[in-house]
Amino acid sequence: MGEVKLVGTWVSPYTYRVKWALKLKGISFDYIEEDLCNKSALLLQYNPIHKKVPVFFHGGKPICESIVIIEYIEEIWPHNPLLPTDPYERAMLRFWIKYAEAKGPSMWMVGEGQHKAEQDSLEMLKIIEEKALGDQKFFGGDNINMLDIVLGLGHWLEGEKLLEAHKLHRLHVWLKNFKQVPVIKEDLPDLDAMLAYLRCQREMSPATH
């Protein structure tokens, strides 16, 4: 069905979302590592709007934005589904994905306003834990679905430290379960190496406002 390629970077949770979706579906692909400090002509040509990874290629056609890419993958390769077949359940899953995507950026805030951002993030996660996860092993029940993949960025936020057991017990257990799934476990970046790399990049970058 055409050659499959993925342009990404090893520290990007959005790159891993696409990687996980492809691997959970058993789809072979070529991976191209991008240096975001020295962006390639390929990236600038095929994602000229945001100039970010991931960029997904199928049959030579580029697609950008991780959620859009996973939706495309789901339509082209419907086996091992990442979205429910029931229209209502599928709509509800998309609601929670949109909610997580809208509220999630506050988790990354540092400096002024960080404390409020942490409180807002905790409230958002409590709602997701109660209303979306419930007593299930994964958001997809016994199997990983698209919402699990989206929230897998918890690993980048120091993993279980973010989802502390005494505050978010079920999400704490969920993340541990998620990271033990073979396809996920074999392809997680080392947190210490990742944080050291990001610190180095911040030190090398000029201050911006």
C-alpha atoms as a printed R data frame, in Angstrom:
    type eleno elety resid chain resno       x      y      z
1   ATOM     1    CA   MET     A     1   0.000  0.000  0.000
2   ATOM     2    CA   GLY     A     2   2.938  2.304 -0.546
3   ATOM     3    CA   GLU     A     3   6.139  3.022  1.284
4   ATOM     4    CA   VAL     A     4   5.788  4.157  4.910
5   ATOM     5    CA   LYS     A     5   8.272  6.588  6.469
6   ATOM     6    CA   LEU     A     6   8.370  8.586  9.688
7   ATOM     7    CA   VAL     A     7  10.486 11.658 10.344
8   ATOM     8    CA   GLY     A     8  10.883 12.317 14.066
9   ATOM     9    CA   THR     A     9  13.280 12.867 16.930
10  ATOM    10    CA   TRP     A    10  14.105 10.577 19.832
11  ATOM    11    CA   VAL     A    11  13.084 13.059 22.538
12  ATOM    12    CA   SER     A    12   9.650 13.896 21.104
13  ATOM    13    CA   PRO     A    13   6.606 12.224 22.714
14  ATOM    14    CA   TYR     A    14   4.638 13.114 19.581
15  ATOM    15    CA   THR     A    15   7.037 11.086 17.456
16  ATOM    16    CA   TYR     A    16   6.578  8.117 19.773
17  ATOM    17    CA   ARG     A    17   2.809  8.332 19.504
18  ATOM    18    CA   VAL     A    18   3.085  7.555 15.803
19  ATOM    19    CA   LYS     A    19   5.771  4.908 16.340
20  ATOM    20    CA   TRP     A    20   3.585  3.117 18.887
21  ATOM    21    CA   ALA     A    21   0.528  3.223 16.640
22  ATOM    22    CA   LEU     A    22   2.468  1.720 13.755
23  ATOM    23    CA   LYS     A    23   4.046 -0.977 15.912
24  ATOM    24    CA   LEU     A    24   0.786 -1.910 17.629
25  ATOM    25    CA   LYS     A    25  -0.656 -2.476 14.171
26  ATOM    26    CA   GLY     A    26   2.409 -4.357 12.957
27  ATOM    27    CA   ILE     A    27   3.149 -1.915 10.138
28  ATOM    28    CA   SER     A    28   6.729 -1.801  8.843
29  ATOM    29    CA   PHE     A    29   8.188  1.672  8.355
30  ATOM    30    CA   ASP     A    30  11.450  3.485  7.777
31  ATOM    31    CA   TYR     A    31  12.438  5.924 10.505
32  ATOM    32    CA   ILE     A    32  14.413  9.107  9.818
33  ATOM    33    CA   GLU     A    33  15.910 10.922 12.830
34  ATOM    34    CA   GLU     A    34  15.625 14.699 12.592
35  ATOM    35    CA   ASP     A    35  17.951 17.229 14.252
36  ATOM    36    CA   LEU     A    36  15.649 20.053 15.328
37  ATOM    37    CA   CYS     A    37  18.639 22.314 15.966
38  ATOM    38    CA   ASN     A    38  19.615 21.961 12.323
39  ATOM    39    CA   LYS     A    39  16.354 21.279 10.516
40  ATOM    40    CA   SER     A    40  16.637 19.334  7.294
41  ATOM    41    CA   ALA     A    41  15.407 20.450  3.904
42  ATOM    42    CA   LEU     A    42  13.022 17.464  4.027
43  ATOM    43    CA   LEU     A    43  11.319 18.733  7.196
44  ATOM    44    CA   LEU     A    44  11.128 22.331  5.993
45  ATOM    45    CA   GLN     A    45   9.693 21.248  2.665
46  ATOM    46    CA   TYR     A    46   7.025 18.888  3.978
47  ATOM    47    CA   ASN     A    47   6.003 20.690  7.172
48  ATOM    48    CA   PRO     A    48   6.485 24.344  6.182
49  ATOM    49    CA   ILE     A    49   3.717 25.560  8.515
50  ATOM    50    CA   HIS     A    50   4.999 24.360 11.895
51  ATOM    51    CA   LYS     A    51   8.456 23.020 10.941
52  ATOM    52    CA   LYS     A    52   8.062 20.305 13.606
53  ATOM    53    CA   VAL     A    53   8.078 16.533 13.863
54  ATOM    54    CA   PRO     A    54   6.553 14.086 13.334
55  ATOM    55    CA   VAL     A    55   6.036 14.005  9.602
56  ATOM    56    CA   PHE     A    56   4.542 10.789  8.234
57  ATOM    57    CA   PHE     A    57   4.868  9.655  4.635
58  ATOM    58    CA   HIS     A    58   2.654  7.083  2.941
59  ATOM    59    CA   GLY     A    59   3.146  6.483 -0.747
60  ATOM    60    CA   GLY     A    60   5.226  9.665 -0.930
61  ATOM    61    CA   LYS     A    61   2.469 11.866  0.516
62  ATOM    62    CA   PRO     A    62   3.281 13.764  3.770
63  ATOM    63    CA   ILE     A    63   0.969 14.121  6.770
64  ATOM    64    CA   CYS     A    64   1.733 16.243  9.857
65  ATOM    65    CA   GLU     A    65   0.473 16.397 13.470
66  ATOM    66    CA   SER     A    66   0.507 13.199 15.538
67  ATOM    67    CA   ILE     A    67  -3.264 12.941 16.133
68  ATOM    68    CA   VAL     A    68  -4.045 13.499 12.458
69  ATOM    69    CA   ILE     A    69  -1.421 10.897 11.515
70  ATOM    70    CA   ILE     A    70  -2.826  8.264 13.879
71  ATOM    71    CA   GLU     A    71  -6.353  8.868 12.596
72  ATOM    72    CA   TYR     A    72  -5.017  8.348  9.062
73  ATOM    73    CA   ILE     A    73  -3.212  5.160 10.076
74  ATOM    74    CA   GLU     A    74  -6.433  3.882 11.647
75  ATOM    75    CA   GLU     A    75  -8.368  4.485  8.427
76  ATOM    76    CA   ILE     A    76  -5.794  2.896  6.130
77  ATOM    77    CA   TRP     A    77  -4.967 -0.062  8.395
78  ATOM    78    CA   PRO     A    78  -8.123 -0.865 10.418
79  ATOM    79    CA   HIS     A    79  -6.767 -4.128 11.869
80  ATOM    80    CA   ASN     A    80  -5.736 -4.071 15.564
81  ATOM    81    CA   PRO     A    81  -8.023 -1.038 16.004
82  ATOM    82    CA   LEU     A    82  -7.025  1.933 18.136
83  ATOM    83    CA   LEU     A    83 -10.540  3.425 18.037
84  ATOM    84    CA   PRO     A    84 -13.793  1.704 19.069
85  ATOM    85    CA   THR     A    85 -16.070  0.400 16.334
86  ATOM    86    CA   ASP     A    86 -19.194  1.739 18.058
87  ATOM    87    CA   PRO     A    87 -19.855  5.324 16.813
88  ATOM    88    CA   TYR     A    88 -20.827  6.644 20.264
89  ATOM    89    CA   GLU     A    89 -17.800  5.114 21.993
90  ATOM    90    CA   ARG     A    90 -15.589  6.439 19.211
91  ATOM    91    CA   ALA     A    91 -17.037  9.937 19.651
92  ATOM    92    CA   MET     A    92 -16.463  9.806 23.421
93  ATOM    93    CA   LEU     A    93 -12.874  8.684 22.939
94  ATOM    94    CA   ARG     A    94 -12.278 11.591 20.586
95  ATOM    95    CA   PHE     A    95 -13.807 13.917 23.199
96  ATOM    96    CA   TRP     A    96 -11.291 12.766 25.830
97  ATOM    97    CA   ILE     A    97  -8.419 13.059 23.371
98  ATOM    98    CA   LYS     A    98  -9.452 16.626 22.567
99  ATOM    99    CA   TYR     A    99  -9.802 17.397 26.276
100 ATOM   100    CA   ALA     A   100  -6.343 16.010 27.068
101 ATOM   101    CA   GLU     A   101  -4.777 17.859 24.139
102 ATOM   102    CA   ALA     A   102  -6.395 21.159 25.136
103 ATOM   103    CA   LYS     A   103  -5.458 20.918 28.825
104 ATOM   104    CA   GLY     A   104  -2.148 19.105 28.503
105 ATOM   105    CA   PRO     A   105   0.164 21.995 27.519
106 ATOM   106    CA   SER     A   106  -0.084 23.520 31.013
107 ATOM   107    CA   MET     A   107   1.922 20.533 32.307
108 ATOM   108    CA   TRP     A   108   5.010 21.862 30.535
109 ATOM   109    CA   MET     A   109   4.887 25.345 32.064
110 ATOM   110    CA   VAL     A   110   7.891 26.523 34.064
111 ATOM   111    CA   GLY     A   111   8.634 29.744 35.904
112 ATOM   112    CA   GLU     A   112   5.875 32.216 36.706
113 ATOM   113    CA   GLY     A   113   2.506 30.517 36.829
114 ATOM   114    CA   GLN     A   114   3.999 27.047 37.233
115 ATOM   115    CA   HIS     A   115   2.223 26.299 40.526
116 ATOM   116    CA   LYS     A   116  -1.198 27.133 39.102
117 ATOM   117    CA   ALA     A   117  -0.390 25.099 35.983
118 ATOM   118    CA   GLU     A   118   0.469 22.102 38.165
119 ATOM   119    CA   GLN     A   119  -2.813 22.436 40.043
120 ATOM   120    CA   ASP     A   120  -4.763 22.735 36.790
121 ATOM   121    CA   SER     A   121  -2.966 19.680 35.407
122 ATOM   122    CA   LEU     A   122  -3.730 17.677 38.532
123 ATOM   123    CA   GLU     A   123  -7.407 18.574 38.269
124 ATOM   124    CA   MET     A   124  -7.468 17.586 34.594
125 ATOM   125    CA   LEU     A   125  -5.816 14.244 35.348
126 ATOM   126    CA   LYS     A   126  -8.250 13.542 38.187
127 ATOM   127    CA   ILE     A   127 -11.155 14.051 35.776
128 ATOM   128    CA   ILE     A   128  -9.595 11.753 33.183
129 ATOM   129    CA   GLU     A   129  -8.853  9.133 35.843
130 ATOM   130    CA   GLU     A   130 -12.429  9.174 37.151
131 ATOM   131    CA   LYS     A   131 -14.453  9.688 33.984
132 ATOM   132    CA   ALA     A   132 -12.366  8.072 31.234
133 ATOM   133    CA   LEU     A   133 -10.212  5.370 32.869
134 ATOM   134    CA   GLY     A   134 -12.370  4.216 35.762
135 ATOM   135    CA   ASP     A   135 -11.398  0.706 36.871
136 ATOM   136    CA   GLN     A   136 -10.038 -0.402 33.494
137 ATOM   137    CA   LYS     A   137  -6.474 -1.577 32.921
138 ATOM   138    CA   PHE     A   138  -6.177  0.657 29.851
139 ATOM   139    CA   PHE     A   139  -8.445  3.299 28.374
140 ATOM   140    CA   GLY     A   140  -9.285  0.655 25.791
141 ATOM   141    CA   GLY     A   141 -10.135 -1.922 28.469
142 ATOM   142    CA   ASP     A   142  -7.756 -4.876 28.127
143 ATOM   143    CA   ASN     A   143  -6.072 -3.345 25.073
144 ATOM   144    CA   ILE     A   144  -4.349 -0.047 24.341
145 ATOM   145    CA   ASN     A   145  -6.323  2.481 22.332
146 ATOM   146    CA   MET     A   146  -5.625  5.941 20.953
147 ATOM   147    CA   LEU     A   147  -6.190  7.714 24.276
148 ATOM   148    CA   ASP     A   148  -3.561  5.502 25.939
149 ATOM   149    CA   ILE     A   149  -1.128  6.501 23.206
150 ATOM   150    CA   VAL     A   150  -1.953 10.207 23.596
151 ATOM   151    CA   LEU     A   151  -1.498 10.133 27.382
152 ATOM   152    CA   GLY     A   152   1.695  8.106 27.107
153 ATOM   153    CA   LEU     A   153   3.556 11.418 27.254
154 ATOM   154    CA   GLY     A   154   3.296 10.942 31.032
155 ATOM   155    CA   HIS     A   155   6.669  9.195 30.652
156 ATOM   156    CA   TRP     A   156   8.207 12.483 29.506
157 ATOM   157    CA   LEU     A   157   6.884 14.252 32.611
158 ATOM   158    CA   GLU     A   158   9.045 12.091 34.891
159 ATOM   159    CA   GLY     A   159   6.626  9.213 34.660
160 ATOM   160    CA   GLU     A   160   5.201  7.969 37.932
161 ATOM   161    CA   LYS     A   161   6.440 11.095 39.755
162 ATOM   162    CA   LEU     A   162   3.799 13.084 37.897
163 ATOM   163    CA   LEU     A   163   1.092 10.510 38.558
164 ATOM   164    CA   GLU     A   164   1.863 10.075 42.250
165 ATOM   165    CA   ALA     A   165   0.168  7.029 43.750
166 ATOM   166    CA   HIS     A   166  -1.377  8.916 46.675
167 ATOM   167    CA   LYS     A   167  -2.962 11.495 44.351
168 ATOM   168    CA   LEU     A   168  -3.767  9.536 41.202
169 ATOM   169    CA   HIS     A   169  -3.531  5.875 42.127
170 ATOM   170    CA   ARG     A   170  -5.338  4.455 39.106
171 ATOM   171    CA   LEU     A   171  -3.393  6.574 36.609
172 ATOM   172    CA   HIS     A   172  -0.189  5.660 38.436
173 ATOM   173    CA   VAL     A   173  -0.965  1.956 37.936
174 ATOM   174    CA   TRP     A   174  -2.133  2.599 34.369
175 ATOM   175    CA   LEU     A   175   1.178  4.206 33.370
176 ATOM   176    CA   LYS     A   176   3.137  1.299 34.830
177 ATOM   177    CA   ASN     A   177   0.960 -1.155 32.893
178 ATOM   178    CA   PHE     A   178   1.299  0.910 29.723
179 ATOM   179    CA   LYS     A   179   5.082  0.969 29.936
180 ATOM   180    CA   GLN     A   180   5.227 -2.815 30.380
181 ATOM   181    CA   VAL     A   181   3.484 -3.562 27.078
182 ATOM   182    CA   PRO     A   182   6.315 -5.033 24.925
183 ATOM   183    CA   VAL     A   183   5.834 -2.670 21.960
184 ATOM   184    CA   ILE     A   184   5.940  0.324 24.328
185 ATOM   185    CA   LYS     A   185   8.681 -0.946 26.638
186 ATOM   186    CA   GLU     A   186  11.145 -1.667 23.828
187 ATOM   187    CA   ASP     A   187  10.874  1.859 22.495
188 ATOM   188    CA   LEU     A   188  10.904  4.285 25.443
189 ATOM   189    CA   PRO     A   189  13.673  6.884 25.704
190 ATOM   190    CA   ASP     A   190  15.829  6.804 28.797
191 ATOM   191    CA   LEU     A   191  14.596  9.587 31.073
192 ATOM   192    CA   ASP     A   192  18.031 10.590 32.395
193 ATOM   193    CA   ALA     A   193  19.533 10.783 28.901
194 ATOM   194    CA   MET     A   194  16.513 12.689 27.616
195 ATOM   195    CA   LEU     A   195  16.521 15.256 30.432
196 ATOM   196    CA   ALA     A   196  20.290 15.748 30.088
197 ATOM   197    CA   TYR     A   197  19.837 16.355 26.347
198 ATOM   198    CA   LEU     A   198  17.014 18.856 26.892
199 ATOM   199    CA   ARG     A   199  19.024 20.735 29.562
200 ATOM   200    CA   CYS     A   200  21.935 20.955 27.144
201 ATOM   201    CA   GLN     A   201  19.685 22.273 24.390
202 ATOM   202    CA   ARG     A   202  18.274 24.966 26.695
203 ATOM   203    CA   GLU     A   203  21.748 26.066 27.697
204 ATOM   204    CA   MET     A   204  22.827 26.319 24.067
205 ATOM   205    CA   SER     A   205  19.733 28.214 22.944
206 ATOM   206    CA   PRO     A   206  19.549 32.006 23.280
207 ATOM   207    CA   ALA     A   207  16.896 33.438 25.577
208 ATOM   208    CA   THR     A   208  13.568 34.126 23.901
209 ATOM   209    CA   HIS     A   209  10.526 36.132 24.925
